[in-house]
Amino acid sequence: MYRSKKNRIIAGVCGGIGEYFKVDPTLIRLLWLLITIMGAGTGIVAYLIAWIIIPEEP
């Protein structure tokens, strides 16, 4: 799993997850937004951790 270089809006995390699971990255972004809204900011923290942990696409 890598952060996407082509399909990125902020850091490519959602694009990379979408490519890895062969799902439209827009669905991943919407799910992440829902988690952020419902989880009182948990999605933001998870996104930052994923940004640090997941390497960028070679």
C-alpha positions as CSV (number, residue, x, y, z in Angstrom):
1,M,0.0,0.0,0.0
2,Y,1.3,3.4,-1.0
3,R,0.2,7.0,-1.0
4,S,-0.9,7.9,-4.5
5,K,1.1,10.4,-6.6
6,K,-1.6,10.7,-9.3
7,N,-4.8,10.5,-7.3
8,R,-4.2,12.9,-4.5
9,I,-6.0,15.9,-3.0
10,I,-4.0,16.5,0.2
11,A,-1.4,13.7,0.7
12,G,-2.7,10.9,-1.5
13,V,-3.7,8.7,1.5
14,C,-7.3,8.1,0.3
15,G,-6.2,7.7,-3.3
16,G,-3.6,5.1,-2.3
17,I,-6.1,3.2,-0.2
18,G,-8.6,3.2,-3.1
19,E,-6.1,1.9,-5.5
20,Y,-5.0,-0.8,-3.1
21,F,-8.5,-2.1,-2.5
22,K,-9.6,-1.4,-6.1
23,V,-12.3,1.0,-5.0
24,D,-13.2,4.5,-6.2
25,P,-11.1,6.9,-4.0
26,T,-14.1,9.2,-3.8
27,L,-15.9,6.5,-1.7
28,I,-12.9,6.3,0.6
29,R,-12.9,10.1,1.0
30,L,-16.6,10.2,1.8
31,L,-16.2,7.4,4.3
32,W,-13.2,9.2,5.9
33,L,-15.3,12.4,6.1
34,L,-18.1,10.5,7.8
35,I,-15.7,9.0,10.3
36,T,-14.3,12.5,11.0
37,I,-17.7,14.1,11.5
38,M,-19.1,11.2,13.6
39,G,-15.9,10.5,15.5
40,A,-15.3,14.1,16.8
41,G,-12.1,14.5,14.7
42,T,-10.8,10.9,15.0
43,G,-10.6,10.8,11.2
44,I,-8.2,13.8,11.2
45,V,-5.8,12.1,13.6
46,A,-6.1,8.8,11.7
47,Y,-5.3,10.7,8.4
48,L,-2.2,12.3,9.9
49,I,-1.0,9.0,11.2
50,A,-1.6,7.4,7.8
51,W,0.2,10.3,6.1
52,I,3.3,9.6,8.2
53,I,3.2,5.8,8.2
54,I,2.2,5.0,4.5
55,P,5.1,5.5,2.1
56,E,4.7,7.5,-1.1
57,E,4.4,5.6,-4.3
58,P,7.8,4.9,-5.9
